[in-house]
Amino acid sequence: MEPNEKKIWFPAKRYGWGWGPPVCWQGWAVIIVWLLLVVVGAFILMPHIGWFIPFIAIMCVILSAFCWVKGEKPRWRWGDK
């Protein structure tokens, strides 16, 4: 790997726009911690749906930010072309 090349945690999907599953342990750690926070948040905030929906929206923004910073540049892809 070149010194100025960043390490990709989340590769781009082969078809469509977005990121695929993580390719290194750091990416998997982000996914596991994110899932744990969502589950804990669900147990705590589910009785208060007015708080749960914004919580989930914020958690999705946080995960997307991690993918944006540590993943490949997102663009529409049509396969191996």
N, CA, C and O atoms as a Maestro MAE file, in Angstrom:
{
 s_m_m2io_version
 :::
 2.0.0
}

f_m_ct {
 s_m_title
 :::
 protein
 m_atom[324] {
  # First column is atom index #
  i_m_mmod_type
  r_m_x_coord
  r_m_y_coord
  r_m_z_coord
  i_m_residue_number
  s_m_chain_name
  s_m_pdb_residue_name
  s_m_pdb_atom_name
  i_m_atomic_number
  :::
  1 25 0.850 -1.177 0.000 1 A "MET " " N  " 7
  2 3 0.000 0.000 0.000 1 A "MET " " CA " 6
  3 2 0.895 1.240 0.000 1 A "MET " " C  " 6
  4 15 1.885 1.302 0.729 1 A "MET " " O  " 8
  5 25 0.543 2.202 -0.807 2 A "GLU " " N  " 7
  6 3 1.299 3.446 -0.894 2 A "GLU " " CA " 6
  7 2 1.141 4.234 0.408 2 A "GLU " " C  " 6
  8 15 0.105 4.122 1.065 2 A "GLU " " O  " 8
  9 25 2.138 5.022 0.794 3 A "PRO " " N  " 7
  10 3 2.045 5.789 2.038 3 A "PRO " " CA " 6
  11 2 0.888 6.786 2.061 3 A "PRO " " C  " 6
  12 15 0.321 7.043 3.123 3 A "PRO " " O  " 8
  13 25 0.530 7.349 0.906 4 A "ASN " " N  " 7
  14 3 -0.544 8.340 0.892 4 A "ASN " " CA " 6
  15 2 -1.907 7.728 0.558 4 A "ASN " " C  " 6
  16 15 -2.896 8.449 0.426 4 A "ASN " " O  " 8
  17 25 -1.960 6.408 0.422 5 A "GLU " " N  " 7
  18 3 -3.201 5.716 0.096 5 A "GLU " " CA " 6
  19 2 -3.935 5.357 1.386 5 A "GLU " " C  " 6
  20 15 -3.358 4.749 2.287 5 A "GLU " " O  " 8
  21 25 -5.220 5.740 1.469 6 A "LYS " " N  " 7
  22 3 -5.965 5.430 2.686 6 A "LYS " " CA " 6
  23 2 -6.466 3.985 2.665 6 A "LYS " " C  " 6
  24 15 -6.759 3.433 1.604 6 A "LYS " " O  " 8
  25 25 -6.560 3.384 3.849 7 A "LYS " " N  " 7
  26 3 -7.048 2.013 3.961 7 A "LYS " " CA " 6
  27 2 -8.572 2.036 3.948 7 A "LYS " " C  " 6
  28 15 -9.198 2.758 4.723 7 A "LYS " " O  " 8
  29 25 -9.154 1.251 3.075 8 A "ILE " " N  " 7
  30 3 -10.608 1.198 2.915 8 A "ILE " " CA " 6
  31 2 -11.198 0.208 3.917 8 A "ILE " " C  " 6
  32 15 -10.782 -0.950 3.974 8 A "ILE " " O  " 8
  33 25 -12.172 0.672 4.709 9 A "TRP " " N  " 7
  34 3 -12.878 -0.213 5.631 9 A "TRP " " CA " 6
  35 2 -14.157 -0.741 4.992 9 A "TRP " " C  " 6
  36 15 -14.564 -1.874 5.248 9 A "TRP " " O  " 8
  37 25 -14.790 0.085 4.159 10 A "PHE " " N  " 7
  38 3 -16.059 -0.259 3.537 10 A "PHE " " CA " 6
  39 2 -15.926 -0.101 2.023 10 A "PHE " " C  " 6
  40 15 -15.891 1.026 1.531 10 A "PHE " " O  " 8
  41 25 -15.852 -1.212 1.268 11 A "PRO " " N  " 7
  42 3 -15.732 -1.105 -0.187 11 A "PRO " " CA " 6
  43 2 -17.071 -0.702 -0.808 11 A "PRO " " C  " 6
  44 15 -18.129 -0.885 -0.206 11 A "PRO " " O  " 8
  45 25 -17.008 -0.164 -1.994 12 A "ALA " " N  " 7
  46 3 -18.230 0.186 -2.715 12 A "ALA " " CA " 6
  47 2 -18.940 -1.090 -3.162 12 A "ALA " " C  " 6
  48 15 -18.306 -2.114 -3.417 12 A "ALA " " O  " 8
  49 25 -20.248 -1.008 -3.250 13 A "LYS " " N  " 7
  50 3 -21.014 -2.136 -3.768 13 A "LYS " " CA " 6
  51 2 -20.720 -2.317 -5.247 13 A "LYS " " C  " 6
  52 15 -20.404 -1.350 -5.940 13 A "LYS " " O  " 8
  53 25 -20.822 -3.546 -5.735 14 A "ARG " " N  " 7
  54 3 -20.577 -3.816 -7.149 14 A "ARG " " CA " 6
  55 2 -21.712 -3.267 -8.012 14 A "ARG " " C  " 6
  56 15 -21.465 -2.759 -9.106 14 A "ARG " " O  " 8
  57 25 -22.938 -3.365 -7.536 15 A "TYR " " N  " 7
  58 3 -24.103 -2.872 -8.267 15 A "TYR " " CA " 6
  59 2 -24.832 -1.859 -7.395 15 A "TYR " " C  " 6
  60 15 -25.090 -2.117 -6.219 15 A "TYR " " O  " 8
  61 25 -25.158 -0.720 -7.966 16 A "GLY " " N  " 7
  62 3 -25.899 0.291 -7.232 16 A "GLY " " CA " 6
  63 2 -24.993 1.313 -6.587 16 A "GLY " " C  " 6
  64 15 -23.812 1.416 -6.920 16 A "GLY " " O  " 8
  65 25 -25.561 2.072 -5.655 17 A "TRP " " N  " 7
  66 3 -24.840 3.142 -4.976 17 A "TRP " " CA " 6
  67 2 -24.723 2.772 -3.505 17 A "TRP " " C  " 6
  68 15 -25.692 2.298 -2.912 17 A "TRP " " O  " 8
  69 25 -23.570 2.977 -2.915 18 A "GLY " " N  " 7
  70 3 -23.403 2.722 -1.493 18 A "GLY " " CA " 6
  71 2 -22.212 1.831 -1.210 18 A "GLY " " C  " 6
  72 15 -21.328 1.650 -2.047 18 A "GLY " " O  " 8
  73 25 -22.211 1.281 -0.010 19 A "TRP " " N  " 7
  74 3 -21.078 0.487 0.454 19 A "TRP " " CA " 6
  75 2 -21.531 -0.918 0.795 19 A "TRP " " C  " 6
  76 15 -22.677 -1.151 1.179 19 A "TRP " " O  " 8
  77 25 -20.603 -1.845 0.645 20 A "GLY " " N  " 7
  78 3 -20.859 -3.238 0.969 20 A "GLY " " CA " 6
  79 2 -20.382 -3.567 2.371 20 A "GLY " " C  " 6
  80 15 -20.100 -2.667 3.162 20 A "GLY " " O  " 8
  81 25 -20.291 -4.849 2.681 21 A "PRO " " N  " 7
  82 3 -19.824 -5.267 4.007 21 A "PRO " " CA " 6
  83 2 -18.369 -4.843 4.229 21 A "PRO " " C  " 6
  84 15 -17.611 -4.694 3.271 21 A "PRO " " O  " 8
  85 25 -17.988 -4.651 5.481 22 A "PRO " " N  " 7
  86 3 -16.606 -4.255 5.791 22 A "PRO " " CA " 6
  87 2 -15.596 -5.302 5.323 22 A "PRO " " C  " 6
  88 15 -15.914 -6.485 5.200 22 A "PRO " " O  " 8
  89 25 -14.365 -4.837 5.065 23 A "VAL " " N  " 7
  90 3 -13.299 -5.734 4.616 23 A "VAL " " CA " 6
  91 2 -12.162 -5.838 5.625 23 A "VAL " " C  " 6
  92 15 -11.161 -6.499 5.349 23 A "VAL " " O  " 8
  93 25 -12.291 -5.204 6.782 24 A "CYS " " N  " 7
  94 3 -11.253 -5.298 7.806 24 A "CYS " " CA " 6
  95 2 -11.917 -5.292 9.180 24 A "CYS " " C  " 6
  96 15 -13.108 -5.006 9.309 24 A "CYS " " O  " 8
  97 25 -11.135 -5.607 10.189 25 A "TRP " " N  " 7
  98 3 -11.699 -5.734 11.531 25 A "TRP " " CA " 6
  99 2 -12.222 -4.400 12.050 25 A "TRP " " C  " 6
  100 15 -13.181 -4.379 12.821 25 A "TRP " " O  " 8
  101 25 -11.616 -3.287 11.647 26 A "GLN " " N  " 7
  102 3 -12.087 -1.984 12.121 26 A "GLN " " CA " 6
  103 2 -13.507 -1.704 11.622 26 A "GLN " " C  " 6
  104 15 -14.340 -1.176 12.359 26 A "GLN " " O  " 8
  105 25 -13.769 -2.057 10.382 27 A "GLY " " N  " 7
  106 3 -15.108 -1.877 9.840 27 A "GLY " " CA " 6
  107 2 -16.126 -2.744 10.553 27 A "GLY " " C  " 6
  108 15 -17.235 -2.298 10.849 27 A "GLY " " O  " 8
  109 25 -15.744 -3.996 10.832 28 A "TRP " " N  " 7
  110 3 -16.653 -4.880 11.563 28 A "TRP " " CA " 6
  111 2 -16.877 -4.366 12.984 28 A "TRP " " C  " 6
  112 15 -17.980 -4.489 13.515 28 A "TRP " " O  " 8
  113 25 -15.855 -3.798 13.600 29 A "ALA " " N  " 7
  114 3 -16.012 -3.229 14.941 29 A "ALA " " CA " 6
  115 2 -17.004 -2.075 14.918 29 A "ALA " " C  " 6
  116 15 -17.834 -1.951 15.819 29 A "ALA " " O  " 8
  117 25 -16.924 -1.230 13.894 30 A "VAL " " N  " 7
  118 3 -17.877 -0.121 13.764 30 A "VAL " " CA " 6
  119 2 -19.300 -0.660 13.638 30 A "VAL " " C  " 6
  120 15 -20.211 -0.158 14.296 30 A "VAL " " O  " 8
  121 25 -19.496 -1.673 12.804 31 A "ILE " " N  " 7
  122 3 -20.831 -2.255 12.612 31 A "ILE " " CA " 6
  123 2 -21.358 -2.861 13.906 31 A "ILE " " C  " 6
  124 15 -22.520 -2.652 14.253 31 A "ILE " " O  " 8
  125 25 -20.521 -3.612 14.629 32 A "ILE " " N  " 7
  126 3 -20.961 -4.260 15.867 32 A "ILE " " CA " 6
  127 2 -21.316 -3.233 16.934 32 A "ILE " " C  " 6
  128 15 -22.347 -3.357 17.595 32 A "ILE " " O  " 8
  129 25 -20.473 -2.224 17.104 33 A "VAL " " N  " 7
  130 3 -20.767 -1.174 18.095 33 A "VAL " " CA " 6
  131 2 -22.038 -0.433 17.706 33 A "VAL " " C  " 6
  132 15 -22.865 -0.130 18.567 33 A "VAL " " O  " 8
  133 25 -22.203 -0.141 16.427 34 A "TRP " " N  " 7
  134 3 -23.403 0.553 15.955 34 A "TRP " " CA " 6
  135 2 -24.656 -0.281 16.250 34 A "TRP " " C  " 6
  136 15 -25.654 0.242 16.745 34 A "TRP " " O  " 8
  137 25 -24.592 -1.577 15.943 35 A "LEU " " N  " 7
  138 3 -25.740 -2.454 16.216 35 A "LEU " " CA " 6
  139 2 -26.054 -2.538 17.705 35 A "LEU " " C  " 6
  140 15 -27.220 -2.505 18.096 35 A "LEU " " O  " 8
  141 25 -25.018 -2.646 18.538 36 A "LEU " " N  " 7
  142 3 -25.240 -2.682 19.983 36 A "LEU " " CA " 6
  143 2 -25.903 -1.403 20.472 36 A "LEU " " C  " 6
  144 15 -26.817 -1.458 21.295 36 A "LEU " " O  " 8
  145 25 -25.459 -0.260 19.980 37 A "LEU " " N  " 7
  146 3 -26.076 1.010 20.378 37 A "LEU " " CA " 6
  147 2 -27.529 1.098 19.922 37 A "LEU " " C  " 6
  148 15 -28.374 1.618 20.651 37 A "LEU " " O  " 8
  149 25 -27.826 0.599 18.732 38 A "VAL " " N  " 7
  150 3 -29.204 0.610 18.244 38 A "VAL " " CA " 6
  151 2 -30.085 -0.298 19.105 38 A "VAL " " C  " 6
  152 15 -31.210 0.072 19.442 38 A "VAL " " O  " 8
  153 25 -29.580 -1.488 19.463 39 A "VAL " " N  " 7
  154 3 -30.372 -2.416 20.287 39 A "VAL " " CA " 6
  155 2 -30.609 -1.828 21.678 39 A "VAL " " C  " 6
  156 15 -31.733 -1.863 22.180 39 A "VAL " " O  " 8
  157 25 -29.569 -1.295 22.296 40 A "VAL " " N  " 7
  158 3 -29.729 -0.674 23.622 40 A "VAL " " CA " 6
  159 2 -30.684 0.510 23.529 40 A "VAL " " C  " 6
  160 15 -31.555 0.681 24.381 40 A "VAL " " O  " 8
  161 25 -30.519 1.322 22.496 41 A "GLY " " N  " 7
  162 3 -31.420 2.453 22.305 41 A "GLY " " CA " 6
  163 2 -32.856 2.012 22.104 41 A "GLY " " C  " 6
  164 15 -33.782 2.673 22.574 41 A "GLY " " O  " 8
  165 25 -33.049 0.899 21.407 42 A "ALA " " N  " 7
  166 3 -34.403 0.378 21.200 42 A "ALA " " CA " 6
  167 2 -35.043 -0.020 22.523 42 A "ALA " " C  " 6
  168 15 -36.207 0.297 22.768 42 A "ALA " " O  " 8
  169 25 -34.297 -0.707 23.376 43 A "PHE " " N  " 7
  170 3 -34.854 -1.109 24.665 43 A "PHE " " CA " 6
  171 2 -35.170 0.100 25.543 43 A "PHE " " C  " 6
  172 15 -36.173 0.102 26.258 43 A "PHE " " O  " 8
  173 25 -34.337 1.107 25.495 44 A "ILE " " N  " 7
  174 3 -34.535 2.278 26.356 44 A "ILE " " CA " 6
  175 2 -35.600 3.212 25.785 44 A "ILE " " C  " 6
  176 15 -36.439 3.715 26.532 44 A "ILE " " O  " 8
  177 25 -35.579 3.450 24.484 45 A "LEU " " N  " 7
  178 3 -36.418 4.490 23.889 45 A "LEU " " CA " 6
  179 2 -37.682 3.996 23.220 45 A "LEU " " C  " 6
  180 15 -38.527 4.815 22.858 45 A "LEU " " O  " 8
  181 25 -37.855 2.686 23.037 46 A "MET " " N  " 7
  182 3 -39.031 2.198 22.323 46 A "MET " " CA " 6
  183 2 -40.349 2.632 22.969 46 A "MET " " C  " 6
  184 15 -41.288 2.949 22.239 46 A "MET " " O  " 8
  185 25 -40.468 2.663 24.295 47 A "PRO " " N  " 7
  186 3 -41.729 3.161 24.867 47 A "PRO " " CA " 6
  187 2 -41.998 4.630 24.515 47 A "PRO " " C  " 6
  188 15 -43.140 5.087 24.573 47 A "PRO " " O  " 8
  189 25 -40.954 5.355 24.156 48 A "HIS " " N  " 7
  190 3 -41.083 6.770 23.802 48 A "HIS " " CA " 6
  191 2 -40.752 6.919 22.318 48 A "HIS " " C  " 6
  192 15 -39.664 7.369 21.959 48 A "HIS " " O  " 8
  193 25 -41.695 6.539 21.465 49 A "ILE " " N  " 7
  194 3 -41.439 6.486 20.028 49 A "ILE " " CA " 6
  195 2 -41.029 7.850 19.487 49 A "ILE " " C  " 6
  196 15 -40.326 7.928 18.479 49 A "ILE " " O  " 8
  197 25 -41.454 8.908 20.134 50 A "GLY " " N  " 7
  198 3 -41.072 10.251 19.714 50 A "GLY " " CA " 6
  199 2 -39.579 10.503 19.855 50 A "GLY " " C  " 6
  200 15 -39.033 11.364 19.166 50 A "GLY " " O  " 8
  201 25 -38.913 9.769 20.735 51 A "TRP " " N  " 7
  202 3 -37.463 9.870 20.896 51 A "TRP " " CA " 6
  203 2 -36.736 8.812 20.079 51 A "TRP " " C  " 6
  204 15 -35.601 9.028 19.656 51 A "TRP " " O  " 8
  205 25 -37.384 7.666 19.852 52 A "PHE " " N  " 7
  206 3 -36.731 6.555 19.166 52 A "PHE " " CA " 6
  207 2 -36.473 6.856 17.691 52 A "PHE " " C  " 6
  208 15 -35.395 6.556 17.176 52 A "PHE " " O  " 8
  209 25 -37.446 7.441 17.017 53 A "ILE " " N  " 7
  210 3 -37.297 7.709 15.577 53 A "ILE " " CA " 6
  211 2 -36.144 8.678 15.305 53 A "ILE " " C  " 6
  212 15 -35.333 8.402 14.421 53 A "ILE " " O  " 8
  213 25 -36.036 9.804 16.027 54 A "PRO " " N  " 7
  214 3 -34.860 10.665 15.794 54 A "PRO " " CA " 6
  215 2 -33.545 9.980 16.167 54 A "PRO " " C  " 6
  216 15 -32.519 10.219 15.529 54 A "PRO " " O  " 8
  217 25 -33.571 9.134 17.194 55 A "PHE " " N  " 7
  218 3 -32.370 8.392 17.589 55 A "PHE " " CA " 6
  219 2 -31.885 7.507 16.441 55 A "PHE " " C  " 6
  220 15 -30.696 7.492 16.124 55 A "PHE " " O  " 8
  221 25 -32.809 6.770 15.817 56 A "ILE " " N  " 7
  222 3 -32.441 5.890 14.703 56 A "ILE " " CA " 6
  223 2 -31.937 6.727 13.518 56 A "ILE " " C  " 6
  224 15 -30.973 6.341 12.857 56 A "ILE " " O  " 8
  225 25 -32.571 7.852 13.250 57 A "ALA " " N  " 7
  226 3 -32.119 8.718 12.150 57 A "ALA " " CA " 6
  227 2 -30.694 9.204 12.399 57 A "ALA " " C  " 6
  228 15 -29.869 9.203 11.485 57 A "ALA " " O  " 8
  229 25 -30.406 9.616 13.618 58 A "ILE " " N  " 7
  230 3 -29.059 10.084 13.971 58 A "ILE " " CA " 6
  231 2 -28.052 8.944 13.863 58 A "ILE " " C  " 6
  232 15 -26.938 9.149 13.381 58 A "ILE " " O  " 8
  233 25 -28.429 7.745 14.305 59 A "MET " " N  " 7
  234 3 -27.530 6.603 14.215 59 A "MET " " CA " 6
  235 2 -27.229 6.265 12.749 59 A "MET " " C  " 6
  236 15 -26.099 5.897 12.426 59 A "MET " " O  " 8
  237 25 -28.209 6.381 11.873 60 A "CYS " " N  " 7
  238 3 -27.973 6.122 10.444 60 A "CYS " " CA " 6
  239 2 -27.034 7.161 9.849 60 A "CYS " " C  " 6
  240 15 -26.186 6.828 9.021 60 A "CYS " " O  " 8
  241 25 -27.176 8.405 10.259 61 A "VAL " " N  " 7
  242 3 -26.270 9.459 9.783 61 A "VAL " " CA " 6
  243 2 -24.848 9.178 10.257 61 A "VAL " " C  " 6
  244 15 -23.895 9.356 9.498 61 A "VAL " " O  " 8
  245 25 -24.700 8.741 11.503 62 A "ILE " " N  " 7
  246 3 -23.371 8.432 12.044 62 A "ILE " " CA " 6
  247 2 -22.728 7.282 11.272 62 A "ILE " " C  " 6
  248 15 -21.555 7.366 10.908 62 A "ILE " " O  " 8
  249 25 -23.480 6.208 11.017 63 A "LEU " " N  " 7
  250 3 -22.936 5.081 10.256 63 A "LEU " " CA " 6
  251 2 -22.576 5.505 8.833 63 A "LEU " " C  " 6
  252 15 -21.537 5.103 8.308 63 A "LEU " " O  " 8
  253 25 -23.425 6.311 8.214 64 A "SER " " N  " 7
  254 3 -23.127 6.793 6.862 64 A "SER " " CA " 6
  255 2 -21.871 7.657 6.852 64 A "SER " " C  " 6
  256 15 -21.094 7.606 5.899 64 A "SER " " O  " 8
  257 25 -21.663 8.448 7.901 65 A "ALA " " N  " 7
  258 3 -20.459 9.279 7.985 65 A "ALA " " CA " 6
  259 2 -19.207 8.405 8.078 65 A "ALA " " C  " 6
  260 15 -18.202 8.693 7.429 65 A "ALA " " O  " 8
  261 25 -19.263 7.345 8.877 66 A "PHE " " N  " 7
  262 3 -18.129 6.411 8.953 66 A "PHE " " CA " 6
  263 2 -17.851 5.805 7.576 66 A "PHE " " C  " 6
  264 15 -16.701 5.735 7.144 66 A "PHE " " O  " 8
  265 25 -18.905 5.371 6.895 67 A "CYS " " N  " 7
  266 3 -18.717 4.773 5.564 67 A "CYS " " CA " 6
  267 2 -18.161 5.796 4.583 67 A "CYS " " C  " 6
  268 15 -17.316 5.456 3.755 67 A "CYS " " O  " 8
  269 25 -18.614 7.027 4.657 68 A "TRP " " N  " 7
  270 3 -18.148 8.075 3.748 68 A "TRP " " CA " 6
  271 2 -16.660 8.355 3.954 68 A "TRP " " C  " 6
  272 15 -15.905 8.492 2.991 68 A "TRP " " O  " 8
  273 25 -16.245 8.440 5.234 69 A "VAL " " N  " 7
  274 3 -14.856 8.782 5.547 69 A "VAL " " CA " 6
  275 2 -13.923 7.595 5.309 69 A "VAL " " C  " 6
  276 15 -12.835 7.772 4.762 69 A "VAL " " O  " 8
  277 25 -14.326 6.397 5.707 70 A "LYS " " N  " 7
  278 3 -13.438 5.233 5.658 70 A "LYS " " CA " 6
  279 2 -13.759 4.273 4.518 70 A "LYS " " C  " 6
  280 15 -13.201 3.177 4.465 70 A "LYS " " O  " 8
  281 25 -14.645 4.663 3.606 71 A "GLY " " N  " 7
  282 3 -15.000 3.791 2.497 71 A "GLY " " CA " 6
  283 2 -14.559 4.356 1.164 71 A "GLY " " C  " 6
  284 15 -14.020 5.460 1.075 71 A "GLY " " O  " 8
  285 25 -14.803 3.564 0.126 72 A "GLU " " N  " 7
  286 3 -14.513 4.029 -1.228 72 A "GLU " " CA " 6
  287 2 -15.463 5.163 -1.590 72 A "GLU " " C  " 6
  288 15 -16.532 5.316 -1.000 72 A "GLU " " O  " 8
  289 25 -15.046 5.955 -2.576 73 A "LYS " " N  " 7
  290 3 -15.879 7.060 -3.031 73 A "LYS " " CA " 6
  291 2 -17.192 6.497 -3.588 73 A "LYS " " C  " 6
  292 15 -17.166 5.635 -4.466 73 A "LYS " " O  " 8
  293 25 -18.329 6.971 -3.091 74 A "PRO " " N  " 7
  294 3 -19.596 6.434 -3.582 74 A "PRO " " CA " 6
  295 2 -19.934 6.985 -4.967 74 A "PRO " " C  " 6
  296 15 -19.773 8.175 -5.238 74 A "PRO " " O  " 8
  297 25 -20.397 6.107 -5.816 75 A "ARG " " N  " 7
  298 3 -20.909 6.469 -7.134 75 A "ARG " " CA " 6
  299 2 -21.751 5.308 -7.626 75 A "ARG " " C  " 6
  300 15 -21.655 4.198 -7.102 75 A "ARG " " O  " 8
  301 25 -22.572 5.558 -8.627 76 A "TRP " " N  " 7
  302 3 -23.413 4.500 -9.165 76 A "TRP " " CA " 6
  303 2 -22.553 3.517 -9.933 76 A "TRP " " C  " 6
  304 15 -21.760 3.919 -10.784 76 A "TRP " " O  " 8
  305 25 -22.700 2.235 -9.644 77 A "ARG " " N  " 7
  306 3 -21.892 1.200 -10.289 77 A "ARG " " CA " 6
  307 2 -22.814 0.179 -10.979 77 A "ARG " " C  " 6
  308 15 -23.911 -0.118 -10.505 77 A "ARG " " O  " 8
  309 25 -22.327 -0.344 -12.113 78 A "TRP " " N  " 7
  310 3 -23.089 -1.292 -12.896 78 A "TRP " " CA " 6
  311 2 -22.395 -2.638 -13.016 78 A "TRP " " C  " 6
  312 15 -22.676 -3.375 -13.961 78 A "TRP " " O  " 8
  313 25 -21.516 -2.984 -12.114 79 A "GLY " " N  " 7
  314 3 -20.844 -4.272 -12.169 79 A "GLY " " CA " 6
  315 2 -19.347 -4.108 -12.379 79 A "GLY " " C  " 6
  316 15 -18.758 -3.120 -11.939 79 A "GLY " " O  " 8
  317 25 -18.730 -5.075 -13.051 80 A "ASP " " N  " 7
  318 3 -17.272 -5.106 -13.213 80 A "ASP " " CA " 6
  319 2 -16.763 -4.320 -14.415 80 A "ASP " " C  " 6
  320 15 -15.654 -4.577 -14.883 80 A "ASP " " O  " 8
  321 25 -17.521 -3.395 -14.914 81 A "LYS " " N  " 7
  322 3 -17.085 -2.653 -16.101 81 A "LYS " " CA " 6
  323 2 -16.005 -1.656 -15.768 81 A "LYS " " C  " 6
  324 15 -15.526 -0.947 -16.653 81 A "LYS " " O  " 8
  :::
 }
 m_bond[323] {
  # First column is bond index #
  i_m_from
  i_m_to
  i_m_order
  :::
  1 1 2 1
  2 2 3 1
  3 3 4 2
  4 3 5 1
  5 5 6 1
  6 6 7 1
  7 7 8 2
  8 7 9 1
  9 9 10 1
  10 10 11 1
  11 11 12 2
  12 11 13 1
  13 13 14 1
  14 14 15 1
  15 15 16 2
  16 15 17 1
  17 17 18 1
  18 18 19 1
  19 19 20 2
  20 19 21 1
  21 21 22 1
  22 22 23 1
  23 23 24 2
  24 23 25 1
  25 25 26 1
  26 26 27 1
  27 27 28 2
  28 27 29 1
  29 29 30 1
  30 30 31 1
  31 31 32 2
  32 31 33 1
  33 33 34 1
  34 34 35 1
  35 35 36 2
  36 35 37 1
  37 37 38 1
  38 38 39 1
  39 39 40 2
  40 39 41 1
  41 41 42 1
  42 42 43 1
  43 43 44 2
  44 43 45 1
  45 45 46 1
  46 46 47 1
  47 47 48 2
  48 47 49 1
  49 49 50 1
  50 50 51 1
  51 51 52 2
  52 51 53 1
  53 53 54 1
  54 54 55 1
  55 55 56 2
  56 55 57 1
  57 57 58 1
  58 58 59 1
  59 59 60 2
  60 59 61 1
  61 61 62 1
  62 62 63 1
  63 63 64 2
  64 63 65 1
  65 65 66 1
  66 66 67 1
  67 67 68 2
  68 67 69 1
  69 69 70 1
  70 70 71 1
  71 71 72 2
  72 71 73 1
  73 73 74 1
  74 74 75 1
  75 75 76 2
  76 75 77 1
  77 77 78 1
  78 78 79 1
  79 79 80 2
  80 79 81 1
  81 81 82 1
  82 82 83 1
  83 83 84 2
  84 83 85 1
  85 85 86 1
  86 86 87 1
  87 87 88 2
  88 87 89 1
  89 89 90 1
  90 90 91 1
  91 91 92 2
  92 91 93 1
  93 93 94 1
  94 94 95 1
  95 95 96 2
  96 95 97 1
  97 97 98 1
  98 98 99 1
  99 99 100 2
  100 99 101 1
  101 101 102 1
  102 102 103 1
  103 103 104 2
  104 103 105 1
  105 105 106 1
  106 106 107 1
  107 107 108 2
  108 107 109 1
  109 109 110 1
  110 110 111 1
  111 111 112 2
  112 111 113 1
  113 113 114 1
  114 114 115 1
  115 115 116 2
  116 115 117 1
  117 117 118 1
  118 118 119 1
  119 119 120 2
  120 119 121 1
  121 121 122 1
  122 122 123 1
  123 123 124 2
  124 123 125 1
  125 125 126 1
  126 126 127 1
  127 127 128 2
  128 127 129 1
  129 129 130 1
  130 130 131 1
  131 131 132 2
  132 131 133 1
  133 133 134 1
  134 134 135 1
  135 135 136 2
  136 135 137 1
  137 137 138 1
  138 138 139 1
  139 139 140 2
  140 139 141 1
  141 141 142 1
  142 142 143 1
  143 143 144 2
  144 143 145 1
  145 145 146 1
  146 146 147 1
  147 147 148 2
  148 147 149 1
  149 149 150 1
  150 150 151 1
  151 151 152 2
  152 151 153 1
  153 153 154 1
  154 154 155 1
  155 155 156 2
  156 155 157 1
  157 157 158 1
  158 158 159 1
  159 159 160 2
  160 159 161 1
  161 161 162 1
  162 162 163 1
  163 163 164 2
  164 163 165 1
  165 165 166 1
  166 166 167 1
  167 167 168 2
  168 167 169 1
  169 169 170 1
  170 170 171 1
  171 171 172 2
  172 171 173 1
  173 173 174 1
  174 174 175 1
  175 175 176 2
  176 175 177 1
  177 177 178 1
  178 178 179 1
  179 179 180 2
  180 179 181 1
  181 181 182 1
  182 182 183 1
  183 183 184 2
  184 183 185 1
  185 185 186 1
  186 186 187 1
  187 187 188 2
  188 187 189 1
  189 189 190 1
  190 190 191 1
  191 191 192 2
  192 191 193 1
  193 193 194 1
  194 194 195 1
  195 195 196 2
  196 195 197 1
  197 197 198 1
  198 198 199 1
  199 199 200 2
  200 199 201 1
  201 201 202 1
  202 202 203 1
  203 203 204 2
  204 203 205 1
  205 205 206 1
  206 206 207 1
  207 207 208 2
  208 207 209 1
  209 209 210 1
  210 210 211 1
  211 211 212 2
  212 211 213 1
  213 213 214 1
  214 214 215 1
  215 215 216 2
  216 215 217 1
  217 217 218 1
  218 218 219 1
  219 219 220 2
  220 219 221 1
  221 221 222 1
  222 222 223 1
  223 223 224 2
  224 223 225 1
  225 225 226 1
  226 226 227 1
  227 227 228 2
  228 227 229 1
  229 229 230 1
  230 230 231 1
  231 231 232 2
  232 231 233 1
  233 233 234 1
  234 234 235 1
  235 235 236 2
  236 235 237 1
  237 237 238 1
  238 238 239 1
  239 239 240 2
  240 239 241 1
  241 241 242 1
  242 242 243 1
  243 243 244 2
  244 243 245 1
  245 245 246 1
  246 246 247 1
  247 247 248 2
  248 247 249 1
  249 249 250 1
  250 250 251 1
  251 251 252 2
  252 251 253 1
  253 253 254 1
  254 254 255 1
  255 255 256 2
  256 255 257 1
  257 257 258 1
  258 258 259 1
  259 259 260 2
  260 259 261 1
  261 261 262 1
  262 262 263 1
  263 263 264 2
  264 263 265 1
  265 265 266 1
  266 266 267 1
  267 267 268 2
  268 267 269 1
  269 269 270 1
  270 270 271 1
  271 271 272 2
  272 271 273 1
  273 273 274 1
  274 274 275 1
  275 275 276 2
  276 275 277 1
  277 277 278 1
  278 278 279 1
  279 279 280 2
  280 279 281 1
  281 281 282 1
  282 282 283 1
  283 283 284 2
  284 283 285 1
  285 285 286 1
  286 286 287 1
  287 287 288 2
  288 287 289 1
  289 289 290 1
  290 290 291 1
  291 291 292 2
  292 291 293 1
  293 293 294 1
  294 294 295 1
  295 295 296 2
  296 295 297 1
  297 297 298 1
  298 298 299 1
  299 299 300 2
  300 299 301 1
  301 301 302 1
  302 302 303 1
  303 303 304 2
  304 303 305 1
  305 305 306 1
  306 306 307 1
  307 307 308 2
  308 307 309 1
  309 309 310 1
  310 310 311 1
  311 311 312 2
  312 311 313 1
  313 313 314 1
  314 314 315 1
  315 315 316 2
  316 315 317 1
  317 317 318 1
  318 318 319 1
  319 319 320 2
  320 319 321 1
  321 321 322 1
  322 322 323 1
  323 323 324 2
  :::
 }
}
